[in-house]
């Protein structure tokens, strides 16, 4: 089955669903106690500096490397007809627990300010340190009306980090979350895989996933510092069902296995920096990504996670998505298959773990939101809003500390239809209103 940019969704003309209302969470212990180790206010990252040098922007150029159709079609022919997102949602076998049913430790990982509107912890079967939640994107990224077909969907990625055989494989998986009912979120895991060159087998994605964006029928994921590829691309129309429940990944006697997962999603393309991945020579280290629908065309936003104390300024930049219907969900490229950054900045902010680019209605200025992890592993992070004029941070507590954001936040994803931002800690998935973020800025 050759993919030619079809966007296979069943629209039935329904009006946009009502805004998902939620009651703000009472985070009593977290809101009143800010540890002394967090009281130090981090250095102000200052204003964004445009990156305009041809030599500097050339380092941000990506080379597209599609998986040949014959490879994908051979794998599809061997594994059987792909299933769609609806089929995965219908087979949901886990439930996210609402905040009151989560542990105190779970809830303490949530932001102090702004307070979360809604928050969920994972099914007890997934409440393990073996997997690190890393990224979130939603059907509001996938489609401008916020829905995929008739469903409101959240995709949340995790990377396996535990020692042992599975940890050595560095597996990455994505939870397909049915978010139609905000009081009852159910999900199913799908394992990310990469086809072999001949299309006769697949392997697990052996790279850390630190960011995801679901745009049209594609899922773009970052691949971490150890990979030569900056981004992998997955096709939501090419989800495959496994047939053997075994610890192996790939073709096995009797069919196909994925370490016990029912579904796999094979990569259909990758984007690579010509100079290689994340090096001191200038190749960027994209640590987090998000979607910006305020640009024309829509754009992919990236943030770089440099080490604390590094002399090198971190970069923020964006690529335009293609407007060619035959290239749905892929970046705009030139005749040589290269994607150039259409805008880039540097910032003194370090360890960026979440990025949003947002242009308020009626404003000509784009603002950037950056999330940072805490210096104290048990503390709270910070959330900054930056533009060309300067930077402001969310504040909380009597000492006006900036350590108000979630613990170990991984990602930011904006939903224009509801005005909420989805994010996650290493324990919980949560939403905050963007208006609440702005109100908390000092």
DRENDREN-240539 format. One record per residue: residue number from 1; x, y, z negated of N, C-alpha, C in turn. Coordinates in pm, whole numbers, plus 50000, padded with zeros to 5 digits. Each point is the difference from the previous one (the first is absolute). Layout:
% residues N
i n_u n_v n_w ca_u ca_v ca_w c_u c_v c_w
NUM X Y Z X Y Z X Y Z
...
***
This chain:
% residues 442
i n_u n_v n_w ca_u ca_v ca_w c_u c_v c_w
1 50086 49880 50000 49914 50120 50000 50088 50124 50000
2 50002 50071 50109 50086 50117 50010 49931 50123 49946
3 50069 50070 49913 49943 50121 49939 50029 50120 50090
4 49900 50076 50035 50017 50117 50085 49933 50122 49939
5 50025 50020 49871 49953 50122 49934 49853 49999 49967
6 49936 49880 50003 49858 49999 49964 49982 50035 49854
7 49896 50071 49970 49967 50030 49860 49871 49926 49972
8 50011 49880 49949 49887 49910 49991 49927 50020 49870
9 49902 50087 49999 49920 50026 49881 49854 50009 50040
10 49913 49965 49910 49858 49999 50030 49932 50116 49931
11 49992 50112 50068 49931 50117 49946 49851 49987 50025
12 49922 50036 49903 49856 49991 50013 49933 50133 49975
13 50077 50107 50012 49941 50133 49990 49956 50038 49861
14 50049 49929 49899 49959 50036 49864 50064 50130 49957
15 49928 50074 49919 50056 50125 49946 50114 49968 49906
16 50088 50092 49986 50113 49983 49909 49949 49972 49859
17 50059 49899 49937 49955 49965 49866 50021 50116 49904
18 49918 50003 49896 50013 50107 49901 50135 49992 49933
19 50045 50113 49954 50127 50005 49929 49997 49905 49881
20 50105 49920 49988 50007 49907 49887 50020 50079 49872
21 49896 49999 49917 50007 50076 49875 50059 49913 49891
22 50076 50060 49916 50057 49926 49887 50011 50092 49880
23 49997 49941 49884 50016 50076 49878 50146 50010 49965
24 50048 50121 49973 50142 50017 49966 50035 49912 49881
25 50117 49939 50007 50041 49905 49897 50053 50072 49878
26 49965 49947 49884 50050 50057 49875 50131 49931 49966
27 50109 50072 50020 50132 49944 49975 50053 50057 49870
28 49937 49963 49890 50027 50067 49873 50143 49987 49955
29 50051 49879 49997 50136 49983 49947 50101 50072 50088
30 49983 49987 50131 50096 50059 50091 49988 50151 50003
31 49878 50050 49993 49980 50144 50013 50051 50077 49879
32 50009 49935 49886 50039 50073 49880 50143 49978 49958
33 50063 49895 50050 50135 49969 49958 50095 50005 50119
34 50091 50094 50000 50106 50008 50099 50130 49980 49925
35 50073 49896 50031 50119 49967 49923 50106 50107 50014
36 50085 50010 49897 50106 50100 50001 50094 49981 50116
37 50016 49873 50045 50092 49975 50111 49950 50058 50130
38 49870 50038 50006 49944 50055 50123 49990 50152 49995
39 50037 50063 49890 49973 50142 49983 50088 50088 50087
40 50110 49946 50049 50088 50081 50083 49939 50022 50136
41 49987 50124 50040 49942 50032 50129 50104 49981 50109
42 49970 49922 50107 50098 49977 50104 50029 50127 50078
43 50112 50001 50067 50037 50116 50080 49894 50026 50105
44 49966 50126 50018 49904 50041 50102 50059 49971 50137
45 49930 49921 50085 50056 49971 50132 50000 50119 50094
46 49931 50107 49963 50001 50120 50083 49919 49986 50127
47 50019 50092 50092 49923 50002 50124 50055 49901 50101
48 49917 49966 50097 50044 49914 50109 50084 50080 50098
49 50105 49938 50052 50087 50064 50099 49984 49930 50134
50 49958 50074 50104 49983 49936 50132 50131 49940 50050
51 49988 49886 50063 50116 49932 50058 49989 50018 50151
52 50085 50083 50057 49986 50037 50142 50120 49963 50085
53 50113 49969 49941 50119 49966 50077 49974 49876 50085
54 50039 50006 50126 49981 49885 50090 50074 49877 49948
55 50118 50022 49944 50078 49889 49946 49929 49935 49882
56 49934 50081 49918 49929 49946 49883 49871 49929 50040
57 49924 50060 50087 49873 49938 50039 50021 49876 50086
58 50113 49992 50070 50029 49881 50080 50014 49877 49912
59 50042 50019 49875 50013 49887 49908 49865 49940 49963
60 49893 50075 50022 49865 49954 49966 49932 49929 50116
61 50065 49991 50115 49939 49937 50118 49989 49850 49979
62 49883 49946 50032 49973 49857 49990 49996 49935 50137
63 50043 49876 50007 49989 49921 50122 49894 49893 49979
64 49900 50000 50087 49893 49901 49990 50046 49867 50059
65 49970 49892 49928 50038 49866 50043 49878 49908 49990
66 49917 49996 50106 49881 49917 49995 50034 49852 50008
67 49922 49919 49931 50010 49855 50017 49934 49968 50134
68 50066 49924 50089 49942 49972 50132 49862 49934 49988
69 49910 50036 50091 49866 49942 49999 50006 49848 50010
70 50094 49948 50083 50007 49855 50015 50033 49931 49867
71 50080 50067 49917 50031 49945 49868 49877 49997 49912
72 49927 50112 49996 49880 50008 49919 49892 49904 50050
73 49984 49994 50133 49896 49914 50055 50031 49853 49978
74 50128 49963 50004 50036 49860 49976 49967 49962 49855
75 50028 50092 49905 49969 49972 49861 49849 49992 49979
76 49926 50090 50063 49854 49999 49988 49942 49872 50059
77 50054 49959 50113 49951 49878 50065 50022 49879 49911
78 50114 49998 49929 50031 49886 49914 49918 50001 49871
79 49975 50119 49945 49933 50010 49871 49849 50007 50010
80 49948 50039 50116 49857 50011 50016 49953 50144 50003
81 49874 50019 50025 49943 50132 50016 50018 50084 49873
82 50046 50125 50014 50018 50085 49881 49866 50032 49934
83 50007 50039 49874 49882 50044 49927 50008 50151 49980
84 49887 50062 49967 49999 50144 49982 49998 50037 49853
85 50001 50132 49973 50002 50049 49862 49875 49954 49925
86 49885 50000 50068 49876 49956 49934 50013 49858 49947
87 50062 49913 50077 50014 49861 49957 50087 49990 49874
88 50105 50080 49994 50085 50000 49881 49922 50051 49880
89 49924 50108 50018 49922 50056 49888 49894 49901 49952
90 49936 49929 50093 49897 49903 49961 50059 49886 49918
91 50128 49973 50019 50063 49888 49928 50069 50046 49872
92 49973 50123 49955 50066 50053 49880 49985 49903 49883
93 50113 49970 49935 49998 49903 49891 50053 50056 49868
94 50029 50129 49996 50048 50066 49878 49918 50127 49978
95 49997 50045 49875 49926 50121 49965 50089 50094 49922
96 50001 50126 50037 50068 50103 49921 49916 50031 49877
97 50065 50009 49884 49929 50030 49876 49991 50152 49981
98 49885 50047 49955 49983 50142 49972 50081 50039 49877
99 50035 50128 49991 50092 50048 49896 49966 49954 49859
100 49872 50004 49956 49971 49957 49862 50038 49855 49973
101 50009 49918 50106 50034 49858 49983 50150 49975 50012
102 50077 50105 50020 50145 49987 50013 50065 50020 49863
103 50124 49962 49987 50069 50014 49873 50038 50145 49975
104 50032 50029 49874 50045 50136 49967 50127 50034 50076
105 50090 49902 50014 50122 50023 50076 49972 50033 50144
106 49899 49934 50059 49960 50032 50137 49956 50146 50009
107 49909 50040 49910 49943 50134 50006 50104 50108 49972
108 50099 49968 49917 50102 50099 49970 50089 50031 50120
109 49994 49917 50103 50079 50027 50120 49935 50103 50091
110 49874 50038 49970 49926 50095 50084 50046 50143 49976
111 49967 50093 50091 50040 50140 49981 49936 50061 49875
112 50073 50091 49937 49946 50080 49891 49920 50116 50060
113 50060 50068 50097 49934 50110 50070 50049 50002 50144
114 49904 50001 50093 49855 49992 49979 49958 49860 49958
115 49892 49992 49924 49949 49870 49957 49938 49926 50118
116 50012 49868 49998 49944 49918 50106 49847 50000 49992
117 49937 50007 50115 49855 49984 50007 49960 49854 49983
118 50070 49914 50072 49975 49856 49997 50133 49928 49995
119 50002 49887 49933 50125 49924 49991 49968 49852 49984
120 50088 49918 50054 49978 49856 50000 50133 49929 49977
121 49995 49889 49926 50117 49913 49990 49970 49870 50074
122 50106 49929 50032 49987 49883 50086 49936 49883 49927
123 49946 49910 50077 49949 49875 49946 50108 49936 49911
124 49958 49935 49893 50097 49945 49906 50097 49903 50067
125 49955 49934 50106 50089 49909 50071 50116 50073 50067
126 49983 50131 50022 50104 50081 50065 50070 50095 49902
127 49964 49994 49874 50062 50087 49900 50135 49940 49959
128 50095 50007 50090 50131 49940 49981 50108 50098 50042
129 50115 49991 49935 50113 50086 50035 50076 49947 50121
130 49959 49884 50051 50069 49944 50116 49978 50084 50126
131 49889 50073 50003 49968 50082 50116 49996 50147 49959
132 50057 50086 50082 50002 50143 49973 49906 50072 50096
133 49887 50055 49951 49913 50081 50086 50079 50117 50057
134 49981 50028 50128 50091 50094 50064 49934 50104 50089
135 49879 49978 50049 49948 50092 50101 49850 49984 50014
136 49934 50108 50045 49856 49997 50018 49962 50086 50119
137 49900 49954 50074 49940 50074 50111 49855 49955 50007
138 49915 50076 50069 49857 49970 50000 49941 50012 50140
139 49873 49960 50010 49930 50013 50128 49980 50145 50039
140 50020 50094 49907 49997 50143 50036 50122 50037 50083
141 50110 49928 49983 50114 50017 50090 49971 49936 50134
142 49935 49884 49997 49975 49925 50122 49906 50073 50095
143 49896 50061 49947 49899 50064 50084 49951 50128 49936
144 49969 50099 50082 49964 50132 49950 49872 50002 49918
145 49912 49899 50016 49877 50000 49921 50018 49930 49865
146 50119 49949 49974 50028 49939 49871 49964 49854 49989
147 49938 49942 50104 49954 49862 49996 50071 49916 50105
148 50008 49871 49973 50045 49905 50101 49880 49912 50033
149 49939 50024 50117 49872 49938 50029 49897 50057 49906
150 49951 49918 49907 49901 50046 49901 50058 50005 49859
151 50128 49977 49987 50058 49984 49867 50100 50110 49964
152 50001 50030 49873 50104 50083 49943 50106 49903 49945
153 50123 50014 50049 50102 49899 49972 50126 50068 49946
154 50063 49935 49904 50130 50042 49949 50100 49887 50028
155 50117 50035 50051 50109 49904 50016 50110 50037 49900
156 50043 49903 49922 50103 50024 49899 50111 49897 50016
157 50123 50047 50016 50113 49911 50025 50081 49972 49875
158 50059 49879 49995 50087 49959 49890 50120 49925 50056
159 50111 50007 49928 50122 49930 50037 50041 49906 49888
160 50040 49878 50036 50043 49903 49900 50141 50034 49953
161 50018 50005 49868 50129 50042 49945 50060 49901 49903
162 49929 49892 49968 50049 49906 49899 50112 49914 50056
163 50089 49950 49913 50103 49907 50046 49940 49866 50037
164 50078 49919 50067 49952 49868 50038 49973 49990 50148
165 49952 49885 50049 49981 49979 50145 49913 50103 50067
166 49882 50031 49941 49912 50098 50063 50062 50139 49997
167 50058 50037 49885 50062 50131 49990 50112 50019 50099
168 50075 49891 50026 50109 50010 50097 49948 50031 50140
169 49876 49962 50028 49944 50029 50132 49954 50144 50013
170 49984 50071 49887 49959 50139 50005 49867 50020 50068
171 49901 49920 49964 49872 50003 50069 49927 50132 49978
172 49917 50036 50096 49915 50119 49990 49858 49960 50036
173 49905 50049 49922 49861 49966 50022 49913 50125 49987
174 49880 49993 50059 49907 50112 49999 49865 49952 49948
175 49946 50070 49901 49866 49971 49950 49899 50075 50087
176 49908 49927 50061 49888 50059 50075 49885 50015 49901
177 49973 50125 49959 49905 50027 49893 49869 50053 50057
178 49891 49930 49969 49866 50048 50035 49961 50105 49896
179 49997 50127 50042 49973 50111 49908 49862 50062 50022
180 49908 49925 50060 49865 50053 50023 49931 50037 49869
181 50016 49915 49900 49940 50025 49869 50112 50038 49904
182 50008 50129 49958 50112 50043 49915 50002 49932 49864
183 49891 49937 49961 49996 49929 49872 50043 49855 50012
184 50017 49954 50124 50036 49859 50020 50088 49990 50124
185 50131 50002 49979 50096 49990 50109 50054 49858 50007
186 49979 49935 50114 50048 49864 50021 50107 50001 50109
187 50092 49904 49994 50110 50004 50096 50051 49861 50035
188 50076 49995 50110 50067 49879 50047 50140 50038 50047
189 50099 49917 49967 50137 50027 50043 50026 49949 50140
190 50078 50077 50076 50048 49960 50133 50152 50015 49999
191 50071 49897 50042 50146 50002 50000 50052 50062 50130
192 50096 50093 49987 50063 50061 50118 50111 49908 50049
193 49999 49973 50131 50101 49912 50059 50054 50062 50128
194 50109 49940 50050 50065 50046 50122 50013 49881 50095
195 49951 50009 50125 50011 49887 50093 50146 49974 50038
196 50033 49874 50023 50130 49970 50057 50004 50046 50144
197 50119 50012 50056 50016 50055 50134 49921 49922 50105
198 49994 49869 49986 49930 49919 50100 49851 49989 49975
199 49951 50054 49888 49858 49996 49971 49949 49865 49954
200 50090 49910 49965 49958 49866 49958 49991 49985 49848
201 50036 50106 49928 50000 49993 49854 49999 50141 49944
202 49999 50013 49869 50010 50129 49934 50073 49982 49868
203 50050 50110 49947 50066 50003 49870 49938 50110 49916
204 50022 49994 49869 49951 50107 49913 50077 50129 50023
205 49935 50113 49980 50069 50128 50010 50096 50011 49882
206 50127 49988 50026 50100 49997 49892 50054 50139 49974
207 49912 50091 49963 50042 50137 49973 49900 50066 49907
208 50049 50089 49918 49915 50075 49908 49906 50091 50077
209 49873 50000 49962 49901 50091 50059 49976 50113 49901
210 50036 50122 50039 49986 50114 49908 49895 50100 50046
211 49943 49981 50118 49897 50092 50050 49920 49935 50110
212 49872 50040 50013 49913 49946 50106 49906 50110 50049
213 49971 49995 50130 49893 50082 50059 49922 49913 50097
214 49869 49997 49981 49909 49928 50090 49941 50105 50094
215 50038 49994 50128 49951 50098 50096 49942 49927 50120
216 49872 50027 50028 49926 49928 50104 50012 49850 49973
217 50046 49921 50094 50006 49855 49977 50138 49952 49960
218 50087 50090 49955 50136 49963 49963 50029 50034 49854
219 50087 49919 49940 50052 50026 49866 50150 50019 50012
220 50049 50118 49964 50143 50029 50003 50053 49992 49857
221 50110 49928 49983 50058 49984 49866 50149 50032 50004
222 50048 50066 49895 50143 50021 49985 50065 49870 49956
223 50131 49989 50024 50065 49871 49977 50116 50005 49903
224 50027 50113 49935 50100 50002 49895 50141 50020 50049
225 50089 50026 49904 50137 50036 50033 50081 49887 50061
226 49963 49876 49976 50080 49889 50049 49970 49956 50141
227 49906 50066 50068 49958 49956 50133 50052 50093 50108
228 50033 49940 50115 50042 50081 50115 49881 50072 50062
229 49880 49948 49979 49880 50063 50054 49940 50095 49898
230 49959 50118 50046 49940 50099 49910 49854 49969 49972
231 49928 49954 50102 49858 49972 49989 49967 49872 50074
232 49910 49921 49944 49939 49890 50072 49855 50038 50030
233 49947 49946 50110 49863 50029 50042 49921 49869 50005
234 49881 50002 49940 49912 49883 49999 49867 50037 50065
235 49937 49901 50063 49876 50020 50074 49885 49938 49923
236 49901 50081 49963 49885 49951 49924 49912 49908 50084
237 50023 49994 50132 49928 49908 50086 50074 49867 50016
238 50112 49986 49931 50081 49877 50012 50024 49936 49863
239 49900 49996 49918 50009 49928 49873 49974 49852 50029
240 50090 49913 49956 49989 49858 50029 49971 49919 49874
241 49925 49894 50016 49967 49911 49889 50101 49886 49993
242 50048 49969 49880 50087 49884 49983 49916 49874 49984
243 50064 49884 50016 49925 49874 49997 50053 49902 49897
244 50118 50027 49943 50062 49910 49902 50035 50079 49875
245 49960 49951 49884 50031 50065 49874 50130 49942 49946
246 50111 50065 50031 50132 49952 49958 50088 50118 49966
247 50113 49972 49934 50091 50107 49960 50079 50054 50118
248 50008 49926 50108 50076 50044 50117 49931 50116 50069
249 50077 50072 50083 49946 50110 50080 50032 49973 50146
250 49896 49986 50081 50017 49974 50142 49940 49867 50041
251 50049 49948 50113 49949 49873 50052 50046 49885 49909
252 49907 49914 49964 50029 49883 49916 49928 49880 50061
253 50036 49879 49959 49926 49884 50049 49850 50015 49972
254 49922 49992 50103 49856 50011 49984 49943 50138 50022
255 50085 50100 50025 49945 50133 50027 50089 50114 49957
256 49939 50099 49928 50067 50125 49967 49981 50031 49852
257 50106 50045 49936 49997 50026 49856 50054 50140 49971
258 49962 50055 49883 50047 50133 49960 50011 50009 49849
259 50069 49904 49941 50024 50002 49855 49869 50005 49922
260 49898 49936 50051 49871 49994 49932 49900 50105 50044
261 50039 50097 50082 49907 50104 50044 49918 49949 50119
262 49871 50040 50001 49913 49956 50108 50025 50075 50130
263 50046 50126 49988 50015 50082 50121 50142 50056 50010
264 50046 50016 50124 50125 50069 50029 49973 50105 50107
265 50084 50103 50002 49991 50103 50103 50138 50016 50061
266 50018 49956 50127 50131 50009 50064 50030 50141 50050
267 50125 50042 49988 50042 50131 50049 49989 50003 50152
268 49962 50116 50055 49989 50017 50144 50103 50099 50055
269 50069 50072 49911 50101 50096 50045 50082 50044 49880
270 50110 50068 50028 50083 50060 49896 50056 50130 50053
271 50037 50090 49910 50069 50125 50035 50134 50001 49926
272 50105 50032 50074 50135 49992 49945 50075 50129 50028
273 50082 50043 49904 50091 50112 50024 50123 49947 50074
274 50036 50062 50112 50111 49949 50082 50129 49980 49921
275 50026 50085 49901 50125 49988 49923 49991 49892 49892
276 49883 49936 49987 49984 49898 49898 49922 50052 49882
277 49975 49913 49905 49916 50036 49887 50075 50068 49888
278 49943 50103 49945 50034 50062 49873 50148 49996 49966
279 50077 50084 50064 50144 50001 49977 50047 50140 49966
280 50124 50008 49957 50059 50130 49969 50031 50080 50126
281 49984 49938 50117 50029 50070 50125 49887 50092 50043
282 49888 49994 49929 49892 50091 50033 49866 49936 50028
283 49997 49869 50026 49871 49935 50023 49915 50014 49874
284 49875 50043 50016 49916 50024 49883 49956 49872 49933
285 49954 50014 49878 49948 49888 49921 49853 50028 49972
286 49908 49970 50093 49859 50030 49976 49945 49915 49888
287 49971 50065 49886 49954 49927 49884 49850 49999 49985
288 49931 50097 50060 49855 50008 49985 49942 50070 50122
289 49877 49964 50037 49937 50057 50119 49853 50028 49971
290 49940 50086 50083 49856 50026 49991 49954 50057 50133
291 49869 50020 50011 49940 50051 50123 49954 50144 49981
292 50017 50082 50103 49950 50138 49999 49907 50017 50120
293 49871 50020 49975 49903 50021 50108 49979 50148 50032
294 50071 50090 49931 49984 50142 50027 50082 50045 50120
295 50092 49916 50046 50083 50034 50115 49931 49953 50127
296 50047 50048 50113 49947 49957 50129 50118 49964 50092
297 50017 49872 50030 49920 49886 49953 50030 49966 49855
298 49928 49900 49947 50028 49953 49864 50146 49960 49988
299 50053 50008 49877 50143 49974 49985 50031 49910 49881
300 50113 49931 50011 50052 49917 49894 50102 50082 49921
301 49979 50010 49870 50085 50080 49912 50091 49907 49921
302 50128 50035 49989 50097 49917 49930 50076 50081 49896
303 50034 49935 49889 50082 50060 49897 50117 49910 49967
304 50113 50060 49975 50123 49925 49976 50030 49995 49851
305 50038 49884 49951 50028 49984 49858 50147 50000 49970
306 50061 50116 49982 50142 50007 49965 50018 49978 49850
307 50119 49961 49961 50029 49969 49861 50006 50128 49916
308 49963 49989 49873 50009 50112 49909 50146 50046 49990
309 50020 50131 50009 50135 50055 49992 50076 50000 50131
310 49937 49951 50107 50067 49998 50130 50019 50142 50051
311 50114 50024 50066 50027 50131 50058 49920 50021 50127
312 49955 49893 50062 49928 50012 50127 49853 50030 49975
313 49949 50101 50069 49859 50034 49990 49916 49893 50069
314 49888 49966 49939 49908 49904 50060 49927 50065 50117
315 49954 49917 50091 49929 50050 50118 49852 49962 49998
316 49918 50090 50050 49859 49977 50026 49978 50026 50147
317 49930 49911 50069 49983 50022 50144 49876 49926 50049
318 49966 50023 50126 49880 49939 50057 50022 49964 50147
319 49926 49896 50043 49992 49959 50141 49855 50009 50044
320 49977 50037 50125 49864 50001 50055 49960 49859 50040
321 49871 49969 49980 49946 49876 50052 49966 50017 50148
322 50004 49891 50074 49969 50003 50142 49851 50027 50021
323 49969 50076 50103 49861 50023 50039 49959 49911 50117
324 50089 49911 50043 49973 49906 50108 49912 49887 49947
325 49879 49979 50054 49913 49893 49950 50065 49862 50006
326 50093 49981 50092 50067 49871 50011 50107 49981 49893
327 50026 50106 49921 50102 49993 49894 49937 50034 49864
328 49882 49949 49976 49931 50035 49877 50084 49964 49879
329 50010 50095 49907 50069 49978 49876 50151 50006 50006
330 50058 50030 50116 50144 50007 50016 50045 50145 50010
331 50128 50024 49978 50055 50135 50006 50013 50047 50144
332 49998 50131 50019 50025 50057 50132 50148 49982 50034
333 50028 49950 50120 50138 49975 50041 50026 50058 50138
334 50130 50017 50035 50035 50044 50134 50019 49879 50090
335 50045 50023 50122 50013 49891 50097 50102 49895 49956
336 50090 50037 49912 50101 49906 49951 49956 49930 49872
337 49874 50021 49956 49950 49935 49881 50043 50064 49871
338 50038 50128 50005 50049 50070 49881 49893 50092 49942
339 49990 50001 49867 49907 50088 49929 50082 50106 49927
340 49978 50126 50032 50072 50109 49936 49915 50064 49891
341 50067 50043 49893 49931 50073 49894 49951 50133 50055
342 49876 50037 49971 49944 50124 50051 50007 50111 49895
343 50039 49965 49878 50017 50098 49894 50085 49935 49892
344 50091 50077 49939 50086 49943 49897 50045 50109 49903
345 50016 49959 49873 50044 50090 49895 50100 49926 49911
346 50071 50076 49921 50079 49942 49892 49949 50056 49868
347 50024 49924 49892 49957 50039 49868 50101 49951 49897
348 50008 50071 49888 50087 49956 49892 49935 49891 49914
349 49876 49965 50031 49933 49894 49926 50070 49866 50026
350 50011 49919 49896 50064 49869 50012 49900 49890 49969
351 50035 49880 50038 49923 49879 49966 49851 50016 50035
352 49971 50047 50119 49862 50021 50042 49930 49865 50014
353 49886 49984 49931 49927 49874 50002 49857 50016 50052
354 49967 50117 50047 49870 50023 50059 50001 50133 50070
355 49939 50008 50118 50001 50124 50077 49864 50021 50065
356 49952 50125 49997 49881 50041 50073 50028 50133 50066
357 49951 50018 50120 50003 50129 50068 49855 50041 50020
358 49965 50121 49953 49860 50040 50001 49989 50148 50033
359 49909 50031 50092 49973 50139 50036 49857 50034 49956
360 49985 50081 49896 49865 50033 49953 49918 50066 50110
361 49869 49975 50003 49914 50064 50100 50014 50152 49996
362 50017 50060 50117 50013 50144 50010 50138 50053 49973
363 50093 49912 49965 50137 50043 49971 50092 49967 50117
364 50096 50087 50024 50097 49975 50106 50125 49932 49945
365 50006 49982 49869 50120 49944 49937 49976 49856 49958
366 50094 49912 50034 49995 49861 49959 50074 49984 49868
367 49938 49931 49908 50064 49972 49871 50037 49852 49994
368 50105 49971 49925 50049 49864 49984 49993 49961 49852
369 49949 49882 49973 49995 49946 49865 50100 49885 49990
370 50084 50005 49898 50102 49898 49980 49987 49940 49861
371 49998 49869 49992 49996 49929 49873 50138 49945 49968
372 50039 50009 49872 50132 49955 49955 49984 49904 49882
373 50083 49897 49992 49995 49910 49885 50066 50065 49880
374 49976 49949 49881 50061 50059 49880 50145 49958 49984
375 50077 50081 49928 50137 49961 49965 49997 49889 49897
376 49903 50006 49908 49981 49897 49899 49911 49892 50059
377 50045 49874 50005 49919 49894 50061 49862 49987 49939
378 49982 50042 49875 49870 49991 49935 49924 50131 50003
379 50055 50100 50067 49938 50132 50001 49914 50024 50122
380 49953 50124 50009 49915 50041 50112 50080 50078 50102
381 49956 49992 50125 50066 50071 50108 49950 50143 50012
382 50037 50064 50109 49957 50138 50026 49944 50010 50141
383 49915 50099 50020 49937 50024 50129 50019 50147 50035
384 50064 50025 50114 50031 50137 50043 49923 50034 50127
385 49966 50129 50011 49945 50054 50125 50101 50100 50053
386 50044 49981 50123 50103 50083 50059 49955 50058 50133
387 50053 50117 50031 49986 50058 50133 50120 50091 50023
388 49993 50083 50102 50115 50085 50033 50022 50111 49899
389 49903 50021 49909 50013 50108 49902 50055 49952 49866
390 49988 49871 49970 50049 49951 49872 49934 49871 49960
391 50012 49965 49871 49947 49873 49949 49930 50022 49867
392 49894 49923 49977 49929 50002 49873 49972 49856 49962
393 49995 49973 49869 49979 49864 49952 49878 49992 49910
394 49935 49885 50001 49892 49975 49905 50057 50001 49860
395 49926 50062 49906 50047 50015 49862 49900 49936 49904
396 50053 49965 49882 49913 49945 49897 50069 50012 49866
397 49923 49989 49892 50057 50003 49867 50030 50140 49952
398 50018 50014 49869 50023 50132 49941 50132 50061 50043
399 50096 49914 50041 50129 50054 50042 50006 50024 50150
400 49884 49987 50066 49990 50024 50145 50098 49913 50078
401 50021 49877 49954 50090 49911 50072 49946 49968 50139
402 50091 49969 50090 49961 49961 50136 49977 49850 50010
403 50027 49926 49895 49989 49854 50006 49855 49958 49976
404 49916 50026 50099 49856 49980 49986 49945 49895 50096
405 50080 49965 50098 49951 49912 50105 50011 49855 49954
406 49959 49909 50084 49996 49859 49964 50141 49942 49980
407 50005 49890 49927 50125 49928 49984 50030 49921 50127
408 50120 50019 50052 50046 49919 50115 49899 50001 50115
409 49951 50117 50033 49908 50010 50112 50072 49962 50129
410 49925 49946 50095 50062 49947 50121 49955 50068 50128
411 49885 50065 50001 49944 50041 50128 49888 50101 49978
412 49970 50079 50103 49889 50095 49998 49924 49988 50131
413 49868 49996 49993 49918 49990 50120 49873 50083 49981
414 49979 50097 50089 49890 50095 49984 49878 49955 50078
415 49881 50017 49940 49872 49967 50063 49921 50129 50020
416 50000 50057 50120 49932 50129 50022 49850 49994 49970
417 49936 49886 50027 49855 49991 49983 49957 50016 49854
418 50086 49961 49907 49966 50007 49858 50087 50098 49923
419 50107 50048 50064 50091 50093 49934 50086 49936 49894
420 50015 49866 50004 50076 49930 49899 50133 49951 50056
421 50093 49978 49909 50129 49945 50034 50013 49864 49933
422 50032 49897 50079 50027 49868 49946 50149 49989 49970
423 50031 49936 49887 50139 49972 49968 50003 49875 49913
424 50120 49960 49958 50011 49880 49920 50124 50006 49912
425 49991 49934 49886 50115 49980 49913 50042 49854 50016
426 50095 49957 49918 50035 49858 50006 49897 49912 49932
427 49892 50063 49945 49895 49925 49932 49861 50026 50056
428 49976 50123 50053 49863 50039 50032 49990 50072 50135
429 49880 49988 50057 49962 50073 50121 49902 50107 49955
430 50016 50125 50046 49914 50106 49946 49978 50112 50102
431 49902 50085 49970 49972 50118 50081 49999 50124 49911
432 50042 50112 50058 49986 50131 49937 49947 50097 50105
433 49919 50098 49961 49955 50099 50097 50114 50094 50036
434 50013 50036 50125 50106 50093 50039 49979 50135 49934
435 49873 50038 49979 49974 50126 49928 50054 49994 49858
436 49993 49881 49939 50054 49983 49866 50152 50012 49999
437 50063 49952 50106 50146 50015 50012 50034 50148 50002
438 49931 50077 50084 50031 50141 50012 49972 50077 49870
439 49894 49962 49928 49968 50067 49874 50107 49972 49893
440 50066 49885 50009 50100 49965 49900 50136 50065 50026
441 50014 50066 50114 50128 50061 50033 50023 50124 49914
442 50120 50008 49943 50030 50113 49914 50021 50128 50078
***
